[in-house]
Amino acid sequence: MHHLAHFDSRTREVLERTVTALASRYGSDLIGVFLYGSATGPDFIPGRSDLNVLILLAKVRLPALDAARALAGRWRRDRITPLILNAADLHSSLDVFPIEIMEIKASRIVLFGQDPFDGVSVQHGHLRLQCERELKRHLVRFRQGYLGVGRGTREIEHLLAKAVTGLLPVLRTLARVVPGGEPAEPGGREAVIREVAQRLGFDPAPLLAALDIKRGARVSAAALRGLVDAYLAQIERLITIVDQLKLEGHWV
């Protein structure tokens, strides 16, 4: 697999073993295997980051799931996160899961088989709607999560770190489709946050601070309260901006 040459030897071994096991178990029912997500980008950390693997099958019924279940223990040890779809799932999901389809298409590395993504396009209107929905869900979950944290700072730091990580797919989507910059693929996490903030007109500082916490930074209790409040304010502002966006055309 020459396309995996930039990975460390351990990651290459895991991926090659995974493809071999899938080909052995599924035979001609295996349409393709794809690596996607952070593992194909600049934020990948060998041994720590998950390996998101799309397994595209001719059909996904109980025997197919049983075959994957037999591999699940090894996958957990190898940090493999599988997504099992058939071709119909993929094409029927363009309107309801456009962000996920975009994320896979934009970041994928073909590990095995056919690549069905070359002809796939996603409507900007569907992307805008899902971005708004995901941002509102994000805000509600953050509020609920804050109610459940203890009095110490560690739980609040964990809440912020988890929140900003979960927000990144929406921000990458906005970086790809919102006019105002070069139509290049977004880079690392910090670059995505700054780019979207510049295009849409919100303050990236609270999101960048949460990203620093994700990387191990510590914050005093007093500063943490201010950061939580600022994070909430910018998410609310981003929701308002996305609600008013007018996007036409397709992302291809």
MIRO-918247 format. One line per field, with one value per residue (C-alpha): x, y, z; residue in three letters; residue number from 1. Coordinates in Angstrom, 3 decimals, padded with zeros to 6 digits, m for minus. Last residue first. Example, Ala and Ser with C-alpha at 12.3 -4.5 7.8 and 13.67 -1.06 7.14 Angstrom:
BEGIN
c1: c(013.670  012.300) $
c2: c(m001.060  m004.500) $
c3: c(007.140  007.800) $
residuo: c(SER  ALA) $
num: c(2  1) $
***
This chain:
BEGIN
c1: c(m018.075  m019.886  m023.115  m024.950  m026.466  m025.728  m027.573  m026.495  m028.948  m029.190  m025.414  m024.856  m027.334  m025.827  m022.333  m023.428  m024.854  m021.617  m019.678  m021.655  m021.381  m017.606  m017.391  m019.345  m017.219  m014.032  m015.091  m015.756  m012.413  m010.534  m011.798  m011.015  m007.510  m006.741  m004.536  m003.212  m003.113  m003.801  m007.575  m007.093  m005.434  m008.445  m010.731  m008.601  m008.894  m012.674  m012.800  m010.518  m012.278  m014.406  m017.107  m017.238  m018.173  m015.083  m012.534  m014.095  m014.157  m010.459  m009.364  m011.199  m009.953  m006.346  m006.482  m007.782  m005.326  m005.777  m008.942  m009.166  m008.642  m011.429  m009.477  m011.354  m014.606  m017.386  m018.670  m018.513  m015.244  m014.572  m018.208  m017.782  m014.540  m016.344  m019.159  m016.667  m014.728  m017.528  m017.051  m013.448  m014.545  m017.028  m014.702  m012.082  m014.666  m016.264  m012.853  m011.866  m015.132  m014.457  m010.910  m011.889  m013.473  m017.040  m018.525  m019.971  m023.567  m025.114  m022.255  m023.102  m026.675  m025.492  m022.969  m025.613  m027.972  m025.227  m024.037  m027.592  m027.991  m024.687  m025.607  m028.950  m027.399  m024.654  m027.235  m029.248  m026.192  m025.001  m028.386  m028.450  m024.919  m026.044  m023.612  m021.794  m020.698  m019.204  m015.667  m016.989  m017.647  m013.989  m013.619  m011.434  m009.032  m007.253  m008.667  m007.641  m010.518  m010.305  m012.668  m015.038  m015.367  m015.944  m018.384  m020.418  m020.504  m021.529  m024.228  m025.968  m029.675  m029.426  m026.526  m027.649  m029.473  m026.273  m024.187  m026.804  m027.533  m023.857  m023.744  m022.413  m020.211  m018.397  m015.508  m013.509  m010.090  m008.133  m005.937  m007.058  m010.688  m010.293  m008.903  m011.960  m014.300  m013.053  m015.668  m018.270  m017.400  m018.314  m021.453  m022.421  m022.081  m024.095  m026.801  m027.347  m025.232  m025.157  m022.643  m020.277  m018.460  m016.256  m015.393  m012.429  m011.825  m008.446  m008.540  m005.763  m003.463  m001.051  000.080  m001.124  m003.123  m003.686  m002.149  m004.749  m005.455  m005.955  m008.174  m011.045  m010.913  m009.494  m011.447  m012.296  m014.167  m016.729  m016.410  m019.140  m016.640  m014.759  m016.246  m014.153  m010.802  m011.076  m011.925  m009.002  m006.533  m007.830  m007.437  m003.944  m002.850  m004.322  m002.697  000.689  000.631  m000.189  002.729  005.158  004.474  002.346  003.740  004.032  000.308  m000.412  002.226  000.000) $
c2: c(018.270  020.815  021.845  025.086  027.696  029.049  031.861  032.082  033.559  030.528  030.130  033.605  033.116  029.751  031.266  033.961  031.365  029.381  032.582  033.393  029.850  029.894  033.301  032.032  028.902  030.978  033.365  030.497  028.945  032.157  032.099  028.393  028.763  027.187  024.219  023.476  019.827  019.818  019.733  022.728  024.541  023.656  025.221  028.368  028.323  028.054  030.953  033.109  032.534  035.697  035.754  037.292  034.587  034.490  035.346  032.965  030.192  030.650  030.921  027.760  025.803  026.903  025.813  022.371  021.671  022.552  023.362  022.178  024.965  027.098  030.308  032.693  034.552  032.199  029.641  026.075  024.457  026.410  025.874  022.115  022.214  024.165  021.604  018.732  020.648  021.083  017.688  018.551  021.894  020.169  017.430  019.958  022.220  019.396  018.045  021.482  021.656  018.247  019.230  022.553  021.188  021.839  018.860  018.719  017.714  021.104  021.893  018.849  020.025  023.428  021.781  019.396  022.264  024.227  021.239  020.377  023.957  023.728  020.348  021.633  024.765  022.772  020.250  023.009  024.643  021.303  020.510  023.937  023.459  020.359  017.439  015.815  012.197  011.076  010.533  009.046  005.500  004.405  000.720  m001.724  m001.416  001.142  004.219  007.270  009.549  013.108  015.111  012.270  011.125  014.594  015.443  012.300  013.102  016.684  015.649  013.265  013.733  014.860  012.707  009.728  007.805  007.523  006.018  003.730  002.332  001.465  m000.525  000.826  m000.278  002.411  001.011  002.801  001.117  001.945  m001.150  m002.743  m001.931  m003.320  m006.565  m007.029  m006.064  m008.651  m011.304  m008.544  m007.735  m011.251  m011.163  m007.863  m009.377  m012.426  m010.106  m008.072  m005.427  m005.913  m005.154  m003.849  m000.564  m000.600  002.935  003.065  005.781  005.212  006.719  009.044  007.988  005.385  007.641  011.248  012.566  016.337  016.957  014.938  011.382  009.957  012.923  011.618  008.908  005.468  003.657  000.018  m000.947  m003.202  m006.220  m008.681  m010.461  m011.859  m010.770  m012.583  m012.739  m009.251  m007.873  m009.622  m008.455  m004.888  m004.845  m006.336  m003.660  m000.943  m002.160  m002.702  000.753  002.292  000.471  001.392  005.122  006.639  008.534  005.337  004.603  005.380  002.794  000.000) $
c3: c(m005.250  m003.080  m004.773  m005.572  m003.331  000.123  001.885  005.504  008.032  010.318  010.038  011.497  014.347  015.237  015.195  017.628  020.038  019.759  020.444  023.592  024.950  024.539  026.250  029.260  029.487  029.197  031.924  034.277  033.352  034.101  037.691  038.171  036.740  033.362  032.452  028.950  027.850  024.110  024.645  026.929  024.033  021.869  024.482  024.281  020.487  020.770  023.245  021.026  017.683  017.908  015.226  011.765  009.283  007.085  009.788  012.325  009.718  008.932  012.563  013.611  010.599  011.130  014.772  013.825  011.037  007.377  005.468  001.842  m000.637  m002.075  m001.361  000.838  001.307  000.340  002.864  001.515  002.566  005.758  006.796  006.479  008.456  011.182  011.341  011.551  014.257  016.789  018.414  019.241  020.674  022.972  024.212  025.247  026.856  028.859  029.893  031.184  033.104  034.639  035.610  037.196  040.356  041.485  039.693  036.192  035.430  034.739  032.371  030.280  029.813  028.613  026.306  024.995  024.161  022.396  020.364  019.314  018.080  016.215  014.714  013.413  011.929  010.242  009.005  007.347  005.785  004.386  002.861  001.208  m000.092  m001.967  m001.797  m004.704  m005.245  m008.556  m007.279  m004.026  m005.228  m004.958  m005.776  m003.912  m000.991  001.179  m000.531  001.461  002.370  003.693  001.497  000.656  004.261  005.652  002.851  003.523  007.249  006.587  004.088  006.491  005.624  001.982  000.805  002.868  000.106  m001.926  000.875  002.350  m001.128  m001.595  001.637  004.894  007.804  009.805  011.827  014.551  014.672  017.828  017.349  020.604  019.823  016.305  017.650  019.823  017.000  014.495  015.280  015.322  011.721  010.587  012.711  011.080  007.623  008.652  010.090  006.936  005.271  001.529  m001.237  001.416  002.035  005.133  006.222  008.607  011.198  012.835  016.309  017.436  020.256  018.851  016.040  016.511  013.533  013.560  010.121  008.222  007.070  010.564  011.440  009.305  006.655  005.862  003.181  002.444  m000.732  m002.365  m000.055  m001.052  m003.351  m000.370  002.939  005.551  003.771  002.311  005.745  007.447  004.795  005.020  008.805  008.688  006.198  008.364  011.580  009.915  008.349  011.735  013.387  010.619  010.885  008.141  005.133  003.062  003.327  m000.356  m001.302  000.000) $
residuo: c(VAL  TRP  HIS  GLY  GLU  LEU  LYS  LEU  GLN  ASP  VAL  ILE  THR  ILE  LEU  ARG  GLU  ILE  GLN  ALA  LEU  TYR  ALA  ASP  VAL  LEU  GLY  ARG  LEU  ALA  ALA  ALA  SER  VAL  ARG  ALA  GLY  ARG  LYS  ILE  ASP  LEU  ALA  ALA  LEU  LEU  PRO  ALA  PRO  ASP  PHE  GLY  LEU  ARG  GLN  ALA  VAL  GLU  ARG  ILE  VAL  ALA  GLU  ARG  GLY  GLY  PRO  GLU  ALA  PRO  GLU  GLY  GLY  PRO  VAL  VAL  ARG  ALA  LEU  THR  ARG  LEU  VAL  PRO  LEU  LEU  GLY  THR  VAL  ALA  LYS  ALA  LEU  LEU  HIS  GLU  ILE  GLU  ARG  THR  GLY  ARG  GLY  VAL  GLY  LEU  TYR  GLY  GLN  ARG  PHE  ARG  VAL  LEU  HIS  ARG  LYS  LEU  GLU  ARG  GLU  CYS  GLN  LEU  ARG  LEU  HIS  GLY  HIS  GLN  VAL  SER  VAL  GLY  ASP  PHE  PRO  ASP  GLN  GLY  PHE  LEU  VAL  ILE  ARG  SER  ALA  LYS  ILE  GLU  MET  ILE  GLU  ILE  PRO  PHE  VAL  ASP  LEU  SER  SER  HIS  LEU  ASP  ALA  ALA  ASN  LEU  ILE  LEU  PRO  THR  ILE  ARG  ASP  ARG  ARG  TRP  ARG  GLY  ALA  LEU  ALA  ARG  ALA  ALA  ASP  LEU  ALA  PRO  LEU  ARG  VAL  LYS  ALA  LEU  LEU  ILE  LEU  VAL  ASN  LEU  ASP  SER  ARG  GLY  PRO  ILE  PHE  ASP  PRO  GLY  THR  ALA  SER  GLY  TYR  LEU  PHE  VAL  GLY  ILE  LEU  ASP  SER  GLY  TYR  ARG  SER  ALA  LEU  ALA  THR  VAL  THR  ARG  GLU  LEU  VAL  GLU  ARG  THR  ARG  SER  ASP  PHE  HIS  ALA  LEU  HIS  HIS  MET) $
num: c(252  251  250  249  248  247  246  245  244  243  242  241  240  239  238  237  236  235  234  233  232  231  230  229  228  227  226  225  224  223  222  221  220  219  218  217  216  215  214  213  212  211  210  209  208  207  206  205  204  203  202  201  200  199  198  197  196  195  194  193  192  191  190  189  188  187  186  185  184  183  182  181  180  179  178  177  176  175  174  173  172  171  170  169  168  167  166  165  164  163  162  161  160  159  158  157  156  155  154  153  152  151  150  149  148  147  146  145  144  143  142  141  140  139  138  137  136  135  134  133  132  131  130  129  128  127  126  125  124  123  122  121  120  119  118  117  116  115  114  113  112  111  110  109  108  107  106  105  104  103  102  101  100  99  98  97  96  95  94  93  92  91  90  89  88  87  86  85  84  83  82  81  80  79  78  77  76  75  74  73  72  71  70  69  68  67  66  65  64  63  62  61  60  59  58  57  56  55  54  53  52  51  50  49  48  47  46  45  44  43  42  41  40  39  38  37  36  35  34  33  32  31  30  29  28  27  26  25  24  23  22  21  20  19  18  17  16  15  14  13  12  11  10  9  8  7  6  5  4  3  2  1) $
***
